[in-house]
Amino acid sequence: MRQADVTRNTSETKIQITINLDGTGKAELATGVPFLDHMLDQIARHGMIDLKVVANGDTHIDDHHTVEDVGITLGQAFAKAVGAKAGITRYGHSYVPLDETLSRVVIDFSGRPGLEFNVPFTRARVGDFDVDLSIEFFRGFVNHAGVTLHIDNLRGINAHHQIETVFKAFGRALRMALEIDPRASGVVPSTKGSL
């Protein structure tokens, strides 16, 4: 089974993440940042990934360290769970609409971290959540999962919808990329022989 349990402890945050890439979309989330919990639930549900996240961070300062470190730890968990990547589809993409908003996410489990994040947010906050923290989450994930990730919000007026479509599309792109390809059982999807 493709599972991982990763703990990250720093002077700013204490985070434990458990994932099952072959799950049913169940999520147990307690990050101390309610909007982040809502977004992580999108990843689990639309990625069909079982996800448990417990985080204790210095949210009395702000949410930055918690959001970033959850991204880092989640990236580490994915890297551990996917292993040598034999048999996976490798590439995934998804377009997700929500009312007036449309976002596209494309991912490659390449082993090379790279992020292109193009989301022209229409306001600075969604409730108490600073929208700039979304890029910090994805940067942390990319750098520690070793993936190339392109995120584009193609249109949107409501910032909540912008972020939510990005996280939903991310979950669906993950699901596609991590599916086992029945025509390439046990084969690493690269002409180099490793990723």
N, CA and C atoms as an extended XYZ file, in Angstrom:
585
Properties=species:S:1:pos:R:3:atomname:S:1:resname:S:1:resid:I:1 pbc="F F F"
N         0.847       -1.188        0.000 N   MET     1
C         0.000        0.000        0.000 CA  MET     1
C         0.887        1.244        0.000 C   MET     1
N         0.416        2.269       -0.705 N   ARG     2
C         1.190        3.503       -0.823 CA  ARG     2
C         0.764        4.473        0.272 C   ARG     2
N         1.449        4.328        1.414 N   GLN     3
C         1.113        5.110        2.600 CA  GLN     3
C         2.365        5.743        3.163 C   GLN     3
N         2.165        6.797        3.958 N   ALA     4
C         3.295        7.431        4.637 CA  ALA     4
C         2.788        8.134        5.882 C   ALA     4
N         3.691        8.219        6.847 N   ASP     5
C         3.445        8.946        8.094 CA  ASP     5
C         4.680        9.805        8.327 C   ASP     5
N         4.512       11.123        8.329 N   VAL     6
C         5.655       12.043        8.429 CA  VAL     6
C         5.386       13.058        9.531 C   VAL     6
N         6.401       13.285       10.351 N   THR     7
C         6.329       14.291       11.414 CA  THR     7
C         7.397       15.340       11.175 C   THR     7
N         7.027       16.595       11.366 N   ARG     8
C         7.973       17.711       11.245 CA  ARG     8
C         7.825       18.582       12.491 C   ARG     8
N         8.910       18.732       13.229 N   ASN     9
C         8.914       19.561       14.428 CA  ASN     9
C         9.970       20.647       14.305 C   ASN     9
N         9.538       21.891       14.421 N   THR    10
C        10.461       23.025       14.447 CA  THR    10
C        10.082       23.903       15.633 C   THR    10
N        10.812       24.995       15.804 N   SER    11
C        10.468       25.919       16.881 CA  SER    11
C         9.187       26.699       16.560 C   SER    11
N         8.712       26.608       15.312 N   GLU    12
C         7.520       27.352       14.896 CA  GLU    12
C         6.279       26.479       14.767 C   GLU    12
N         6.477       25.208       14.377 N   THR    13
C         5.337       24.321       14.161 CA  THR    13
C         5.669       22.889       14.544 C   THR    13
N         4.618       22.157       14.857 N   LYS    14
C         4.706       20.711       15.062 CA  LYS    14
C         3.590       20.103       14.210 C   LYS    14
N         4.002       19.275       13.250 N   ILE    15
C         3.045       18.776       12.265 CA  ILE    15
C         3.197       17.271       12.102 C   ILE    15
N         2.066       16.575       12.063 N   GLN    16
C         2.063       15.152       11.754 CA  GLN    16
C         1.052       14.916       10.640 C   GLN    16
N         1.498       14.221        9.593 N   ILE    17
C         0.648       13.917        8.447 CA  ILE    17
C         0.718       12.432        8.138 C   ILE    17
N        -0.450       11.849        7.941 N   THR    18
C        -0.575       10.464        7.500 CA  THR    18
C        -1.383       10.469        6.208 C   THR    18
N        -0.868        9.795        5.170 N   ILE    19
C        -1.603        9.712        3.914 CA  ILE    19
C        -1.657        8.285        3.407 C   ILE    19
N        -2.732        8.021        2.666 N   ASN    20
C        -2.888        6.780        1.925 CA  ASN    20
C        -3.295        7.188        0.520 C   ASN    20
N        -2.392        7.003       -0.446 N   LEU    21
C        -2.658        7.427       -1.818 CA  LEU    21
C        -3.763        6.615       -2.473 C   LEU    21
N        -4.059        5.452       -1.931 N   ASP    22
C        -5.089        4.581       -2.487 CA  ASP    22
C        -6.325        4.559       -1.588 C   ASP    22
N        -6.670        5.717       -1.077 N   GLY    23
C        -7.768        5.820       -0.132 CA  GLY    23
C        -9.110        6.076       -0.793 C   GLY    23
N       -10.018        6.609        0.016 N   THR    24
C       -11.384        6.876       -0.444 CA  THR    24
C       -11.772        8.338       -0.265 C   THR    24
N       -10.805        9.182        0.075 N   GLY    25
C       -11.084       10.610        0.215 CA  GLY    25
C       -11.439       11.046        1.613 C   GLY    25
N       -11.142       10.219        2.605 N   LYS    26
C       -11.441       10.574        3.996 CA  LYS    26
C       -10.388       11.550        4.512 C   LYS    26
N       -10.842       12.515        5.304 N   ALA    27
C        -9.912       13.502        5.860 CA  ALA    27
C       -10.205       13.749        7.334 C   ALA    27
N        -9.128       13.798        8.133 N   GLU    28
C        -9.188       14.242        9.523 CA  GLU    28
C        -8.202       15.394        9.627 C   GLU    28
N        -8.715       16.604        9.846 N   LEU    29
C        -7.893       17.798        9.703 CA  LEU    29
C        -8.011       18.689       10.928 C   LEU    29
N        -6.870       19.053       11.485 N   ALA    30
C        -6.836       19.951       12.638 CA  ALA    30
C        -5.544       20.764       12.565 C   ALA    30
N        -5.547       21.778       11.702 N   THR    31
C        -4.330       22.587       11.517 CA  THR    31
C        -4.319       23.859       12.358 C   THR    31
N        -5.469       24.219       12.913 N   GLY    32
C        -5.566       25.498       13.602 CA  GLY    32
C        -5.843       26.655       12.658 C   GLY    32
N        -5.929       26.349       11.350 N   VAL    33
C        -6.260       27.356       10.330 CA  VAL    33
C        -7.484       26.818        9.581 C   VAL    33
N        -8.681       27.254        9.959 N   PRO    34
C        -9.900       26.646        9.406 CA  PRO    34
C        -9.974       26.652        7.882 C   PRO    34
N        -9.570       27.733        7.238 N   PHE    35
C        -9.650       27.757        5.775 CA  PHE    35
C        -8.684       26.757        5.156 C   PHE    35
N        -7.513       26.562        5.767 N   LEU    36
C        -6.573       25.544        5.286 CA  LEU    36
C        -7.189       24.156        5.426 C   LEU    36
N        -7.864       23.889        6.541 N   ASP    37
C        -8.552       22.611        6.702 CA  ASP    37
C        -9.546       22.392        5.564 C   ASP    37
N       -10.283       23.441        5.226 N   HIS    38
C       -11.267       23.364        4.144 CA  HIS    38
C       -10.585       23.015        2.815 C   HIS    38
N        -9.424       23.608        2.554 N   MET    39
C        -8.704       23.348        1.302 CA  MET    39
C        -8.079       21.956        1.299 C   MET    39
N        -7.532       21.514        2.419 N   LEU    40
C        -6.969       20.164        2.504 CA  LEU    40
C        -8.058       19.108        2.296 C   LEU    40
N        -9.262       19.413        2.751 N   ASP    41
C       -10.391       18.505        2.530 CA  ASP    41
C       -10.672       18.356        1.038 C   ASP    41
N       -10.479       19.428        0.278 N   GLN    42
C       -10.658       19.358       -1.180 CA  GLN    42
C        -9.629       18.411       -1.808 C   GLN    42
N        -8.380       18.507       -1.348 N   ILE    43
C        -7.328       17.626       -1.873 CA  ILE    43
C        -7.688       16.165       -1.609 C   ILE    43
N        -8.084       15.872       -0.373 N   ALA    44
C        -8.421       14.492       -0.013 CA  ALA    44
C        -9.605       13.992       -0.831 C   ALA    44
N       -10.676       14.770       -0.841 N   ARG    45
C       -11.919       14.330       -1.485 CA  ARG    45
C       -11.750       14.146       -2.979 C   ARG    45
N       -11.146       15.126       -3.631 N   HIS    46
C       -11.054       15.075       -5.087 CA  HIS    46
C        -9.850       14.252       -5.561 C   HIS    46
N        -8.868       14.051       -4.672 N   GLY    47
C        -7.733       13.209       -5.005 CA  GLY    47
C        -7.924       11.757       -4.620 C   GLY    47
N        -9.026       11.465       -3.912 N   MET    48
C        -9.283       10.121       -3.385 CA  MET    48
C        -8.091        9.639       -2.547 C   MET    48
N        -7.627       10.552       -1.717 N   ILE    49
C        -6.484       10.309       -0.833 CA  ILE    49
C        -6.986       10.388        0.603 C   ILE    49
N        -6.694        9.392        1.412 N   ASP    50
C        -6.992        9.493        2.839 CA  ASP    50
C        -5.907       10.349        3.471 C   ASP    50
N        -6.327       11.339        4.233 N   LEU    51
C        -5.392       12.352        4.725 CA  LEU    51
C        -5.717       12.712        6.167 C   LEU    51
N        -4.713       12.604        7.010 N   LYS    52
C        -4.834       13.064        8.399 CA  LYS    52
C        -3.740       14.082        8.645 C   LYS    52
N        -4.134       15.261        9.104 N   VAL    53
C        -3.180       16.334        9.377 CA  VAL    53
C        -3.474       16.912       10.748 C   VAL    53
N        -2.469       16.906       11.601 N   VAL    54
C        -2.540       17.569       12.899 CA  VAL    54
C        -1.378       18.556       12.956 C   VAL    54
N        -1.700       19.824       13.174 N   ALA    55
C        -0.665       20.854       13.203 CA  ALA    55
C        -0.881       21.771       14.394 C   ALA    55
N         0.205       22.085       15.059 N   ASN    56
C         0.217       23.084       16.121 CA  ASN    56
C         1.291       24.091       15.762 C   ASN    56
N         0.863       25.308       15.435 N   GLY    57
C         1.816       26.317       14.997 CA  GLY    57
C         1.645       27.623       15.745 C   GLY    57
N         2.538       28.545       15.442 N   ASP    58
C         2.538       29.849       16.106 CA  ASP    58
C         1.529       30.793       15.440 C   ASP    58
N         0.268       30.350       15.430 N   THR    59
C        -0.786       31.142       14.790 CA  THR    59
C        -1.093       32.419       15.572 C   THR    59
N        -0.566       32.546       16.786 N   HIS    60
C        -0.722       33.811       17.520 CA  HIS    60
C         0.080       34.921       16.841 C   HIS    60
N         1.087       34.524       16.033 N   ILE    61
C         1.832       35.502       15.232 CA  ILE    61
C         1.075       35.744       13.939 C   ILE    61
N         0.967       34.715       13.134 N   ASP    62
C         0.067       34.663       11.975 CA  ASP    62
C         0.046       33.223       11.479 C   ASP    62
N        -0.622       32.989       10.355 N   ASP    63
C        -0.790       31.621        9.867 CA  ASP    63
C         0.319       31.161        8.933 C   ASP    63
N         1.269       32.038        8.641 N   HIS    64
C         2.270       31.761        7.603 CA  HIS    64
C         3.036       30.469        7.859 C   HIS    64
N         3.626       30.334        9.034 N   HIS    65
C         4.473       29.170        9.298 CA  HIS    65
C         3.671       27.868        9.243 C   HIS    65
N         2.460       27.888        9.758 N   THR    66
C         1.638       26.681        9.751 CA  THR    66
C         1.292       26.266        8.327 C   THR    66
N         0.828       27.215        7.515 N   VAL    67
C         0.431       26.884        6.140 CA  VAL    67
C         1.626       26.385        5.341 C   VAL    67
N         2.749       27.103        5.433 N   GLU    68
C         3.946       26.708        4.695 CA  GLU    68
C         4.445       25.340        5.141 C   GLU    68
N         4.496       25.115        6.450 N   ASP    69
C         5.044       23.858        6.959 CA  ASP    69
C         4.118       22.676        6.709 C   ASP    69
N         2.813       22.909        6.655 N   VAL    70
C         1.910       21.834        6.246 CA  VAL    70
C         2.196       21.471        4.794 C   VAL    70
N         2.429       22.459        3.935 N   GLY    71
C         2.796       22.175        2.543 CA  GLY    71
C         4.079       21.371        2.448 C   GLY    71
N         5.085       21.763        3.227 N   ILE    72
C         6.364       21.042        3.242 CA  ILE    72
C         6.169       19.594        3.682 C   ILE    72
N         5.472       19.411        4.793 N   THR    73
C         5.294       18.070        5.353 CA  THR    73
C         4.440       17.200        4.439 C   THR    73
N         3.428       17.797        3.819 N   LEU    74
C         2.608       17.039        2.871 CA  LEU    74
C         3.445       16.607        1.671 C   LEU    74
N         4.310       17.489        1.188 N   GLY    75
C         5.214       17.121        0.099 CA  GLY    75
C         6.116       15.964        0.484 C   GLY    75
N         6.657       15.994        1.701 N   GLN    76
C         7.508       14.892        2.175 CA  GLN    76
C         6.721       13.586        2.244 C   GLN    76
N         5.473       13.684        2.697 N   ALA    77
C         4.635       12.485        2.802 CA  ALA    77
C         4.349       11.892        1.422 C   ALA    77
N         4.060       12.751        0.444 N   PHE    78
C         3.818       12.253       -0.914 CA  PHE    78
C         5.067       11.599       -1.478 C   PHE    78
N         6.220       12.229       -1.301 N   ALA    79
C         7.470       11.663       -1.814 CA  ALA    79
C         7.726       10.279       -1.216 C   ALA    79
N         7.462       10.148        0.070 N   LYS    80
C         7.676        8.865        0.739 CA  LYS    80
C         6.671        7.814        0.264 C   LYS    80
N         5.406        8.210        0.143 N   ALA    81
C         4.356        7.253       -0.220 CA  ALA    81
C         4.472        6.777       -1.662 C   ALA    81
N         4.899        7.651       -2.565 N   VAL    82
C         4.960        7.269       -3.981 CA  VAL    82
C         6.215        6.464       -4.291 C   VAL    82
N         7.246        6.605       -3.461 N   GLY    83
C         8.455        5.795       -3.609 CA  GLY    83
C         9.175        6.006       -4.928 C   GLY    83
N         9.538        4.923       -5.599 N   ALA    84
C        10.305        4.993       -6.847 CA  ALA    84
C         9.442        5.359       -8.053 C   ALA    84
N         8.126        5.463       -7.855 N   LYS    85
C         7.168        5.907       -8.881 CA  LYS    85
C         6.920        4.872       -9.977 C   LYS    85
N         7.340        3.655       -9.737 N   ALA    86
C         7.114        2.604      -10.740 CA  ALA    86
C         5.626        2.384      -10.944 C   ALA    86
N         5.218        2.394      -12.205 N   GLY    87
C         3.849        2.084      -12.569 CA  GLY    87
C         2.873        3.240      -12.532 C   GLY    87
N         3.285        4.407      -12.017 N   ILE    88
C         2.337        5.521      -11.961 CA  ILE    88
C         2.175        6.163      -13.338 C   ILE    88
N         1.082        6.877      -13.508 N   THR    89
C         0.834        7.585      -14.759 CA  THR    89
C         1.807        8.751      -14.933 C   THR    89
N         2.239        9.352      -13.836 N   ARG    90
C         3.218       10.428      -13.738 CA  ARG    90
C         2.627       11.808      -13.962 C   ARG    90
N         1.902       12.006      -15.052 N   TYR    91
C         1.340       13.320      -15.370 CA  TYR    91
C        -0.132       13.365      -14.997 C   TYR    91
N        -0.574       14.524      -14.529 N   GLY    92
C        -1.983       14.709      -14.252 CA  GLY    92
C        -2.388       16.139      -14.519 C   GLY    92
N        -3.645       16.312      -14.885 N   HIS    93
C        -4.145       17.670      -15.114 CA  HIS    93
C        -5.633       17.710      -14.809 C   HIS    93
N        -6.124       18.898      -14.514 N   SER    94
C        -7.549       19.053      -14.265 CA  SER    94
C        -7.953       20.508      -14.454 C   SER    94
N        -9.117       20.693      -15.025 N   TYR    95
C        -9.800       21.983      -15.055 CA  TYR    95
C       -10.984       21.880      -14.097 C   TYR    95
N       -11.140       22.855      -13.222 N   VAL    96
C       -12.278       22.843      -12.302 CA  VAL    96
C       -12.975       24.195      -12.328 C   VAL    96
N       -14.296       24.193      -12.601 N   PRO    97
C       -15.084       25.415      -12.516 CA  PRO    97
C       -15.790       25.518      -11.164 C   PRO    97
N       -16.089       26.715      -10.752 N   LEU    98
C       -16.975       26.968       -9.622 CA  LEU    98
C       -17.648       28.302       -9.908 C   LEU    98
N       -18.894       28.228      -10.324 N   ASP    99
C       -19.638       29.418      -10.734 CA  ASP    99
C       -18.855       30.187      -11.798 C   ASP    99
N       -18.428       31.404      -11.500 N   GLU   100
C       -17.757       32.248      -12.503 CA  GLU   100
C       -16.270       31.938      -12.658 C   GLU   100
N       -15.762       31.064      -11.844 N   THR   101
C       -14.321       30.832      -11.754 CA  THR   101
C       -13.928       29.537      -12.465 C   THR   101
N       -12.741       29.553      -13.092 N   LEU   102
C       -12.193       28.370      -13.743 CA  LEU   102
C       -10.693       28.323      -13.496 C   LEU   102
N       -10.210       27.196      -12.982 N   SER   103
C        -8.781       27.026      -12.733 CA  SER   103
C        -8.279       25.736      -13.360 C   SER   103
N        -6.994       25.756      -13.717 N   ARG   104
C        -6.324       24.597      -14.326 CA  ARG   104
C        -5.076       24.279      -13.511 C   ARG   104
N        -4.872       22.994      -13.237 N   VAL   105
C        -3.664       22.531      -12.553 CA  VAL   105
C        -3.078       21.376      -13.354 C   VAL   105
N        -1.773       21.436      -13.599 N   VAL   106
C        -1.041       20.384      -14.314 CA  VAL   106
C         0.159       19.993      -13.462 C   VAL   106
N         0.351       18.683      -13.270 N   ILE   107
C         1.432       18.204      -12.404 CA  ILE   107
C         2.229       17.107      -13.089 C   ILE   107
N         3.518       17.073      -12.777 N   ASP   108
C         4.430       16.038      -13.264 CA  ASP   108
C         5.252       15.548      -12.087 C   ASP   108
N         5.152       14.276      -11.763 N   PHE   109
C         5.979       13.687      -10.704 CA  PHE   109
C         7.360       13.390      -11.280 C   PHE   109
N         8.050       14.450      -11.625 N   SER   110
C         9.299       14.408      -12.384 CA  SER   110
C        10.534       14.191      -11.525 C   SER   110
N        10.438       14.460      -10.240 N   GLY   111
C        11.626       14.475       -9.393 CA  GLY   111
C        12.310       15.831       -9.393 C   GLY   111
N        11.797       16.766      -10.194 N   ARG   112
C        12.379       18.114      -10.290 CA  ARG   112
C        11.372       19.132       -9.767 C   ARG   112
N        11.690       19.803       -8.670 N   PRO   113
C        10.744       20.787       -8.147 CA  PRO   113
C        10.664       22.021       -9.026 C   PRO   113
N         9.438       22.422       -9.349 N   GLY   114
C         9.221       23.642      -10.107 CA  GLY   114
C         7.781       24.076       -9.951 C   GLY   114
N         7.571       25.367       -9.719 N   LEU   115
C         6.225       25.893       -9.522 CA  LEU   115
C         5.999       27.112      -10.400 C   LEU   115
N         4.924       27.065      -11.157 N   GLU   116
C         4.402       28.241      -11.863 CA  GLU   116
C         3.018       28.502      -11.282 C   GLU   116
N         2.871       29.630      -10.627 N   PHE   117
C         1.637       29.945       -9.900 CA  PHE   117
C         1.093       31.251      -10.434 C   PHE   117
N         0.024       31.170      -11.195 N   ASN   118
C        -0.558       32.351      -11.827 CA  ASN   118
C        -2.019       32.480      -11.399 C   ASN   118
N        -2.210       33.141      -10.272 N   VAL   119
C        -3.547       33.343       -9.717 CA  VAL   119
C        -3.686       34.823       -9.376 C   VAL   119
N        -4.383       35.592      -10.216 N   PRO   120
C        -4.573       37.023       -9.952 CA  PRO   120
C        -5.715       37.241       -8.955 C   PRO   120
N        -5.398       37.095       -7.671 N   PHE   121
C        -6.432       37.192       -6.644 CA  PHE   121
C        -7.147       38.542       -6.714 C   PHE   121
N        -8.450       38.486       -6.504 N   THR   122
C        -9.261       39.698       -6.586 CA  THR   122
C        -9.367       40.426       -5.254 C   THR   122
N        -8.917       39.786       -4.188 N   ARG   123
C        -8.817       40.476       -2.895 CA  ARG   123
C        -7.748       39.782       -2.056 C   ARG   123
N        -7.350       40.448       -0.982 N   ALA   124
C        -6.197       39.995       -0.202 CA  ALA   124
C        -6.531       38.927        0.832 C   ALA   124
N        -7.779       38.855        1.252 N   ARG   125
C        -8.136       37.906        2.300 CA  ARG   125
C        -9.450       37.215        1.969 C   ARG   125
N        -9.538       35.965        2.410 N   VAL   126
C       -10.806       35.245        2.407 CA  VAL   126
C       -11.103       34.983        3.880 C   VAL   126
N       -12.021       35.740        4.430 N   GLY   127
C       -12.209       35.695        5.877 CA  GLY   127
C       -10.929       36.140        6.549 C   GLY   127
N       -10.388       35.283        7.418 N   ASP   128
C        -9.123       35.594        8.097 CA  ASP   128
C        -7.904       35.074        7.353 C   ASP   128
N        -8.111       34.413        6.221 N   PHE   129
C        -7.009       33.756        5.509 CA  PHE   129
C        -6.369       34.709        4.501 C   PHE   129
N        -5.063       34.886        4.624 N   ASP   130
C        -4.282       35.701        3.695 CA  ASP   130
C        -4.066       34.884        2.417 C   ASP   130
N        -4.594       35.360        1.294 N   VAL   131
C        -4.524       34.575        0.057 CA  VAL   131
C        -3.087       34.320       -0.390 C   VAL   131
N        -2.135       35.174       -0.001 N   ASP   132
C        -0.738       34.960       -0.374 CA  ASP   132
C        -0.174       33.666        0.202 C   ASP   132
N        -0.797       33.146        1.248 N   LEU   133
C        -0.295       31.911        1.857 CA  LEU   133
C        -0.519       30.696        0.963 C   LEU   133
N        -1.426       30.808        0.006 N   SER   134
C        -1.664       29.662       -0.879 CA  SER   134
C        -0.422       29.335       -1.699 C   SER   134
N         0.292       30.352       -2.179 N   ILE   135
C         1.525       30.066       -2.936 CA  ILE   135
C         2.592       29.485       -2.016 C   ILE   135
N         2.626       29.906       -0.748 N   GLU   136
C         3.603       29.342        0.191 CA  GLU   136
C         3.325       27.864        0.438 C   GLU   136
N         2.051       27.504        0.508 N   PHE   137
C         1.684       26.093        0.661 CA  PHE   137
C         2.195       25.285       -0.523 C   PHE   137
N         1.899       25.752       -1.734 N   PHE   138
C         2.281       24.986       -2.921 CA  PHE   138
C         3.797       24.988       -3.137 C   PHE   138
N         4.481       26.067       -2.799 N   ARG   139
C         5.940       26.088       -2.915 CA  ARG   139
C         6.558       25.061       -1.976 C   ARG   139
N         6.053       24.989       -0.749 N   GLY   140
C         6.541       23.987        0.201 CA  GLY   140
C         6.295       22.579       -0.309 C   GLY   140
N         5.103       22.345       -0.843 N   PHE   141
C         4.771       21.021       -1.371 CA  PHE   141
C         5.697       20.625       -2.511 C   PHE   141
N         5.822       21.502       -3.492 N   VAL   142
C         6.622       21.230       -4.693 CA  VAL   142
C         8.072       20.917       -4.339 C   VAL   142
N         8.645       21.734       -3.476 N   ASN   143
C        10.064       21.573       -3.140 CA  ASN   143
C        10.355       20.269       -2.413 C   ASN   143
N         9.364       19.733       -1.718 N   HIS   144
C         9.610       18.526       -0.932 CA  HIS   144
C         8.999       17.270       -1.544 C   HIS   144
N         8.040       17.430       -2.443 N   ALA   145
C         7.512       16.267       -3.172 CA  ALA   145
C         8.343       15.998       -4.419 C   ALA   145
N         9.092       17.010       -4.891 N   GLY   146
C         9.876       16.847       -6.115 CA  GLY   146
C         8.997       16.758       -7.344 C   GLY   146
N         8.045       17.687       -7.461 N   VAL   147
C         7.139       17.697       -8.602 CA  VAL   147
C         7.240       19.035       -9.335 C   VAL   147
N         6.850       19.015      -10.603 N   THR   148
C         6.642       20.234      -11.366 CA  THR   148
C         5.147       20.502      -11.359 C   THR   148
N         4.773       21.731      -11.010 N   LEU   149
C         3.363       22.060      -10.820 CA  LEU   149
C         3.055       23.400      -11.472 C   LEU   149
N         2.076       23.390      -12.370 N   HIS   150
C         1.591       24.617      -13.006 CA  HIS   150
C         0.165       24.866      -12.537 C   HIS   150
N        -0.056       26.037      -11.954 N   ILE   151
C        -1.369       26.420      -11.445 CA  ILE   151
C        -1.782       27.715      -12.124 C   ILE   151
N        -2.936       27.690      -12.780 N   ASP   152
C        -3.444       28.870      -13.471 CA  ASP   152
C        -4.913       29.069      -13.150 C   ASP   152
N        -5.239       30.224      -12.591 N   ASN   153
C        -6.635       30.615      -12.483 CA  ASN   153
C        -6.972       31.365      -13.766 C   ASN   153
N        -7.800       30.775      -14.595 N   LEU   154
C        -8.079       31.311      -15.930 CA  LEU   154
C        -9.085       32.444      -15.899 C   LEU   154
N       -10.004       32.389      -14.937 N   ARG   155
C       -10.937       33.498      -14.739 CA  ARG   155
C       -11.556       33.363      -13.363 C   ARG   155
N       -12.016       34.471      -12.829 N   GLY   156
C       -12.663       34.438      -11.524 CA  GLY   156
C       -12.790       35.817      -10.926 C   GLY   156
N       -13.838       36.002      -10.152 N   ILE   157
C       -14.097       37.262       -9.475 CA  ILE   157
C       -14.022       37.085       -7.965 C   ILE   157
N       -14.505       35.950       -7.483 N   ASN   158
C       -14.575       35.676       -6.050 CA  ASN   158
C       -13.295       34.956       -5.614 C   ASN   158
N       -12.536       35.555       -4.705 N   ALA   159
C       -11.244       34.991       -4.282 CA  ALA   159
C       -11.408       33.624       -3.618 C   ALA   159
N       -12.498       33.436       -2.880 N   HIS   160
C       -12.748       32.114       -2.287 CA  HIS   160
C       -12.869       31.069       -3.395 C   HIS   160
N       -13.624       31.404       -4.440 N   HIS   161
C       -13.774       30.480       -5.565 CA  HIS   161
C       -12.439       30.246       -6.266 C   HIS   161
N       -11.627       31.287       -6.384 N   GLN   162
C       -10.319       31.133       -7.027 CA  GLN   162
C        -9.476       30.095       -6.298 C   GLN   162
N        -9.370       30.246       -4.984 N   ILE   163
C        -8.542       29.311       -4.213 CA  ILE   163
C        -9.159       27.920       -4.216 C   ILE   163
N       -10.464       27.840       -4.041 N   GLU   164
C       -11.098       26.523       -3.950 CA  GLU   164
C       -10.964       25.738       -5.250 C   GLU   164
N       -11.121       26.409       -6.393 N   THR   165
C       -10.970       25.684       -7.662 CA  THR   165
C        -9.536       25.207       -7.845 C   THR   165
N        -8.573       25.987       -7.381 N   VAL   166
C        -7.173       25.569       -7.463 CA  VAL   166
C        -6.947       24.302       -6.646 C   VAL   166
N        -7.438       24.261       -5.418 N   PHE   167
C        -7.212       23.095       -4.567 CA  PHE   167
C        -7.979       21.871       -5.071 C   PHE   167
N        -9.182       22.079       -5.582 N   LYS   168
C        -9.930       20.952       -6.150 CA  LYS   168
C        -9.210       20.401       -7.386 C   LYS   168
N        -8.764       21.295       -8.258 N   ALA   169
C        -8.053       20.862       -9.462 CA  ALA   169
C        -6.743       20.172       -9.091 C   ALA   169
N        -6.079       20.665       -8.059 N   PHE   170
C        -4.850       20.035       -7.581 CA  PHE   170
C        -5.128       18.605       -7.127 C   PHE   170
N        -6.193       18.409       -6.368 N   GLY   171
C        -6.555       17.063       -5.929 CA  GLY   171
C        -6.827       16.131       -7.097 C   GLY   171
N        -7.568       16.613       -8.089 N   ARG   172
C        -7.899       15.768       -9.241 CA  ARG   172
C        -6.667       15.480      -10.104 C   ARG   172
N        -5.769       16.471      -10.233 N   ALA   173
C        -4.529       16.249      -10.987 CA  ALA   173
C        -3.644       15.228      -10.273 C   ALA   173
N        -3.576       15.311       -8.951 N   LEU   174
C        -2.835       14.311       -8.178 CA  LEU   174
C        -3.395       12.916       -8.418 C   LEU   174
N        -4.702       12.818       -8.365 N   ARG   175
C        -5.346       11.510       -8.563 CA  ARG   175
C        -4.966       10.915       -9.912 C   ARG   175
N        -5.005       11.729      -10.964 N   MET   176
C        -4.663       11.248      -12.300 CA  MET   176
C        -3.200       10.825      -12.375 C   MET   176
N        -2.307       11.655      -11.846 N   ALA   177
C        -0.870       11.383      -11.950 CA  ALA   177
C        -0.460       10.149      -11.154 C   ALA   177
N        -1.140        9.889      -10.063 N   LEU   178
C        -0.747        8.794       -9.174 CA  LEU   178
C        -1.463        7.482       -9.472 C   LEU   178
N        -2.406        7.513      -10.414 N   GLU   179
C        -3.070        6.266      -10.809 CA  GLU   179
C        -2.029        5.284      -11.341 C   GLU   179
N        -2.217        4.034      -11.023 N   ILE   180
C        -1.353        2.994      -11.568 CA  ILE   180
C        -1.782        2.729      -13.013 C   ILE   180
N        -0.828        2.802      -13.920 N   ASP   181
C        -1.085        2.575      -15.345 CA  ASP   181
C        -1.028        1.070      -15.604 C   ASP   181
N        -2.163        0.451      -15.946 N   PRO   182
C        -2.176       -1.006      -16.124 CA  PRO   182
C        -1.302       -1.483      -17.281 C   PRO   182
N        -0.956       -0.592      -18.195 N   ARG   183
C        -0.107       -0.969      -19.332 CA  ARG   183
C         1.381       -0.816      -19.018 C   ARG   183
N         1.693       -0.280      -17.831 N   ALA   184
C         3.099       -0.046      -17.486 CA  ALA   184
C         3.385       -0.534      -16.072 C   ALA   184
N         2.885       -1.707      -15.757 N   SER   185
C         3.025       -2.249      -14.416 CA  SER   185
C         4.491       -2.382      -14.013 C   SER   185
N         4.842       -1.724      -12.926 N   GLY   186
C         6.197       -1.812      -12.389 CA  GLY   186
C         7.248       -1.053      -13.162 C   GLY   186
N         6.850       -0.316      -14.193 N   VAL   187
C         7.806        0.414      -15.026 CA  VAL   187
C         7.830        1.877      -14.598 C   VAL   187
N         9.019        2.425      -14.412 N   VAL   188
C         9.153        3.854      -14.108 CA  VAL   188
C         8.859        4.641      -15.378 C   VAL   188
N         7.940        5.618      -15.318 N   PRO   189
C         7.521        6.324      -16.532 CA  PRO   189
C         8.527        7.388      -16.984 C   PRO   189
N         9.698        6.926      -17.418 N   SER   190
C        10.736        7.820      -17.904 CA  SER   190
C        11.694        7.031      -18.784 C   SER   190
N        12.140        7.641      -19.860 N   THR   191
C        13.123        6.986      -20.716 CA  THR   191
C        14.490        6.884      -20.028 C   THR   191
N        14.669        7.651      -18.951 N   LYS   192
C        15.910        7.585      -18.181 CA  LYS   192
C        15.951        6.377      -17.239 C   LYS   192
N        14.770        5.816      -16.961 N   GLY   193
C        14.701        4.657      -16.087 CA  GLY   193
C        14.529        4.993      -14.630 C   GLY   193
N        14.582        6.273      -14.272 N   SER   194
C        14.344        6.678      -12.891 CA  SER   194
C        13.849        8.110      -12.882 C   SER   194
N        13.154        8.451      -11.818 N   LEU   195
C        12.633        9.815      -11.638 CA  LEU   195
C        13.084       10.313      -10.276 C   LEU   195
